[in-house]
Amino acid sequence: MRAVRDILAECMRRERYGLIRPLWAEMDDETQEEVRWRADHLIRILADYGVQMVRAGEPAPAETPTGPTIVANQVYDHPDTTREVRVDAGKFSIVTIKGGETTVEQTFTMIDVMLNCGLVLSGDPAAKMIKDLGKQLAAATEIYRLNAAGMGGGK
């Protein structure tokens, strides 16, 4: 049975970077130990608040998210404006919410993102013509980091 600190360390790494290689099981012990130290630190902080982490048994099945929002951020220098990445009908959207009004900035699939990445990496001048491409690529990064790529279907 794995130690709680080891499980917490793996989860902290996955939360920060998403599911990346090397996977936890592929990492050497020295590299894992650096992340475990961060987990130890969090365990101590939690203990200061009277919270103790205890393994309660086998992992529970993951629940399906009930809402469309994947990530939300306040827009810099606009305290009344939020930008969200959402999933709807097999596609992803970047949505701005200002004063309760919602505006869809763009909608895309992960296939669109991959094609646009190819344009950027190949230096194709067409990439410069894609409106808000940086937002799209940033949204895709968050989608992958939060393990939500499968929610969009890829159509």
PyMOL commands that set and color helices and strands:
alter all, ss='L'
color gray80, all
select helices_A, chain A and resi 4-17+24-26+29-48+110-122+125-129+133-145+149-152
alter helices_A, ss='H'
color red, helices_A
select strands_A, chain A and resi 69-74+81-88+91-98+101-108
alter strands_A, ss='S'
color yellow, strands_A
deselect
rebuild
show_as cartoon
